[in-house]
Amino acid sequence: MNDKNSELKDKLFAKKQNGWEGISDEEKKIIFNFSKEYINFLNIAKTEREVILYSKDLAEKSGFKNIQSVNELHAGDKVYYINRDKNIYLAVIGEEDMKNGLHLVGAHVDSPRLDLKPNPLYESEGFALLRTHYYGGIKKYQWVTMPLAIHGVIVKTNGEKVNVVIGENEEEPIFTITDLLPHLAEEQMSKKIKDAIEGENLNLLVGNIPFDDSKSGDKVKLNIMNILNEKYGIVEKDFLSAELELVPGFKARSLGFDESMVAGYGQDDRACGYTSLRAILDTERPKKTAICILADKEEIGSVGNTGMQTKMFDVFVSELLDKTKQNSINAIDVVYSKSKMLSADVNAALDPLYSNSYEKSNAAYIGEGIGLNKYTGQRGKMGGSDANAEFVAEVRSILEQNNIQYNISELGKVDVGGGGTIAYILANKGMDVVDCGVAVLSMHSPYEVTSKFDIYTAYRAYKAFYDYNI
């Protein structure tokens, strides 16, 4: 009887399994090598501009051409389009007419961070500091008393663009935001955790030496401005047309005695951005035209001319139609209505230290493969894209046919909170879309955690989706 019960359970019950169980030494080696390249990417590309530059370089080495340099496109051709250095679209032209639909995988490459204000530099009590404005959903207390680096660009009125990266090399200085010592912090520690650190106090400590001029006021500020002028050729007004971002000044690394995980900044959503990029670079002559989207501004609503809500993606698809001689009135709407997409965004992994925030039978688990979210949104699915059952079944079929481990989950308990992705934006165009990404511990923190098994599984899932004819 017990044997029959076991057989029946094996046949009927869904199985949850740690992905590392049963894999060969050769498979483990492949996963670790892929993750080594991923860690290198995280350390090179900490901002959306750096991700796009990295992606362009990799794409061109893989045979992709700027679409603006191409007059005609045919099956197997590879092209990309960069929008204002902050997002990129890559396409491999398929054998079928584009009016039969596209296969898309879309991720975002912006991450929570601190931005410098337009007038950031000031002096107070003998210190020079930079004022900041946080970007995206952060826990403010996580960003104090840690090493921070400055990345970004300063654009002068003559059009000259100055690239800035300082705080990444050991020979360079780092920066930090100070906090109150516990001996004097009774009032601070009695506050709710979200109020203990105020946004206006997330100001970066950058100097303490005064300029050697006893007649000058703001002597420390003057010394810092003089250093910046000598190094970058800028004056204080140039901050007005700068985009300077503060990111953690430490490296992504392997995590755990078994090195099974990756710890690093920006894995939401660069875990999916990197794997979807690698998948499109390895795609050759698919049945349906395959497109990889790396978008900006998701963390603040996908707005602006580099966010997913921009019309620039429509411009790119229209160019694909023009250059494959398939464009006509309403052609783009027909293409969208037949298209299918994986919204490649990360999911919240169940954390054993905070398990009460999750409904365990519908939670994502680290190391169990790629995660499908039929819907996201908040509480009553507000703001989410609820995928049709037919499309979820198609995606499951692709994964199972390719022996790709997956799980289907929700983002925490129903009334606890929630979140969103770019899925609804493409669904609004008429596409079938489902969220499909990597589970992350400590999401939106300066040091997020993922599984190397899940990272490689995401690559395999996106590659299989690009290749499959549905």
DAURQUI-V794816 format. One line per field, one symbol per residue. ss: DSSP state (A for helix, B for strand, O for the rest). phi: phi as a letter, one per 20 degrees, with the letter a starting at -180 (. if undefined). psi: psi as a letter, one per 40 degrees, with the letter a starting at -180 (. if undefined). A space follows every 50 residues. Layout:
BEGIN
ss->???
phi->???
psi->???
END
This chain:
BEGIN
ss->OAAAAAAAAAAAOOOOOOOOOOOOAAAAAAAAAAAAAAAAAAAAOOOAAA AAAAAAAAAAAOOOBBAAAOOOOOOOOBBBBBBOOOBBBBBBOOOOOAAA OOBBBBBBOOOOBBBBBBBBBBBBOOBBBBBBBBBOOOOAAAAOOOOBBB BBBBBOOOOOBBBBBBOOOOOOOOBBOOOOOAAAOAAAAOOOAAAAOOAA AOOBBBBOOOOOOOOOOOAAAAAAAAAAAAAAOOOAAAAAABBBBBBBOO OOBBBOOOOOBBBBOOAAAAAAAAAAAAAAAOOOOOOOOBBBBBBBOAAA OOOOOOBOOOOAAAAAAAAAAAAOOOOOOOAAAAAAAOOBBBBOOOBBBO OAAAAAAOOAAAOBOOOOOBBBBOOOBBOOOBOOOOOOAAAAAAAAAAAA AOOOOBBBOOOOOOOOOBBOOOAAAAAOOOOBBBBBBOBBBOOOOOOBBB BAAAAAAAAAAAAAAAAOOO
phi->.ffffffffffdefddbffffneefffffffffffffffffgfeddcfff fffffffffffenfdfffedecccgnfccccddlmcbcdccdfefegffe odddcccdcebgaddfffdeebdblnddcdfccfdnecegffdelbfcdd cqccdefenfddecbboeeffefdcbdecffffddgfgfeefgfdfdegf eedeecabefffbfeeelffgfffffffffedmddgffffdccddecgec efbfcogelecddrfnfecffefffffgfffeeclffdgdcdddddmffc oleneceffffffffffffffgedldfafmffffgffdecbdeecfcfff dfecffedeffcdecgndnfdddfbdndlemgnddeffgffgfffgfgff fdldfbbdbdenfgeerqaccegfffffeoeeccfbbefcelgmefbecc efffgfffgffffffgeedc
psi->ddddddddddddihhhhhdeheiiddddddddddddddddddddgeiddd dddddddddddeeiihdeehdiiiheihiihhhfeeiihhihhidihdee iihihhiieiiiahiiidgdhihhfeihihiihihahihdeeeifihiih iaihhieeehhhhhhhedideiiiiihiihiddefdddeeiideedhide eghhheiehiiggeeiifdddddddddddddefiiddeddfighhhihfi iiiihidefeihhiieegfedddddddddddehhgidihhhhhhiiedef efiieeieeiedddddddddddeefeiihedddddddeiiihhgiiihih hdefeeeihdefiihheeaihhhdibahcfeheihhiidddddddddddd defhhiihiigaidedbaiiaeddddddeeihhihhahhhifieiegihi hddddddddddddddddig.
END
